[in-house]
Amino acid sequence: MDPGNDTGISDFLLLGLSEEPELQSLIFGLFLSMYLITMFGNMLIILAVSSDSHLHTPMYFFLANLSFVDICFSSTTIPKMLWNIQTQSKTITYEGCLSQMYFFILFAGLDIFLLTVMAYDRFVAICHPLHYTVLMKPWLCELLVLVSWILSVLHSFLESLMVLQLSFCRKVEIPHFFCELNQMIQLACSDTFPNNMVMYFAAMLLGGAPLAGVLYSYFKIVSSILGISSAEGKYKAFSTCASHLSVVSLFYCTGLGVYLSSAATQNSHSSTVASVMYTVVTPMLNPFIYSLRNKDIKGALMRFSGMAVLKGSVVLG
C-alpha cells in the first residue's frame, strides 16, 4: 500500500462540471431552475394521483412512487452542488460523500425496479386485460414496491460497505459534481478488485435482469397490439404504454450512453457532463412526459387546480 494512503481522510473535493469562474453563475441558475421544475412537476403528479379517486389504480400508484423517488434522486446531488457553487467551496466530508453515494445508488436502483414493475403492469393490462383486476391487486402492488425498496437498500448498503473498506490518498479530487461509485473506486489507493467485481456483478444482475424484464414485457405488448384488428384498438392499446416506454427509453439510453462513452473515451469530464442527462434531466422530464400524453393526469391536474382555487377563495372570503 502506498505510504500516502489514509483511511482516516476527512474531506474530498468535488470538482463539478466546470472550474471556469465565469460559468459558475450560469451553471447555478440552470441547475436551480431544473431542480425546482423537477420538484414542482413530480409533486404535482403525487398530489394529482393522491387527490383524485379516478387515479387510484396500479398504474398511477406506481407513477406516484416513481415521482417520489425522482424527487429524492435529484435531491441527493443537486442541492449539494448548488451549495458548493454558492459558497465557492468544493469540499464534501468523507461521511457526506458516503451518504450521498449510498442514497444515489438507492434511488437509482429504485428507479430501475419501479420502471420494471410498471412495464409488468402494462404487460398485464394489454396482454391479459380480463384478468387485470385479479392479477394486479392492491396488496400485490404494495408488495412489488416494498420488494423494490428492500433490494435497493440491500444493494446500496453492500456497495457502501465495500467502499468503507478502501483507503484513499490524503488529497482526493473527484472529477464529478457528486460522489459517484465508479469514481470513488477509481480514486482509491488500495486494492479495488473486490469492489469492481461487486459493482459489475450488481450491474449485470440488478441492471440487466430488470432491462430483460422490460424488453420481454414490451415484446409481448407489441405482439398483442399487432394482433388487434382495428386501427383504433391498436392506437388505444399503444397510448396506454407510450408514456412509460418514453420514460424507460430516456432513462436507459442516457444511463447506458454515459457509461459506454466513459468506457470508450476514458474522459472523466465528458462523462460528468453526460451524466447530467440521467441524474438531472430525466427526473425533470418524467412529469411532462406523463402529463402531456395522458388525459387522466391532465384531467386530475385540472380538477386539483380547480379545488385549490376554490379553497383559496373560501379562505379569502
Secondary structure, 3 states (H helix, E strand, C coil): CCCCEECCCCEEEECCCCCCHHHHHHHHHHHHHHHHHHHHHHHHHHHHHHHCHHHCCHHHHHHHHHHHHHHHHHHHHHHHHHHHHHHCCCEEEHHHHHHHHHHHHHHHHHHHHHHHHHHHHHHHHHHCHHHHHHHCCHHHHHHHHHHHHHHHHHHHHHHHHHHHCCCEECCCEECCCCCCHHHHHHHECCCCHHHHHHHHHHHHHHHHHHHHHHHHHHHHHHHHHHCCCCHHHHHHHHHHHHHHHHHHHHHHHHHHHHHHHHHHHCCHHHHHHHHHHHHHHHHHHHHHHHHHCCHHHHHHHHHHHHHHHHHHHHHHC
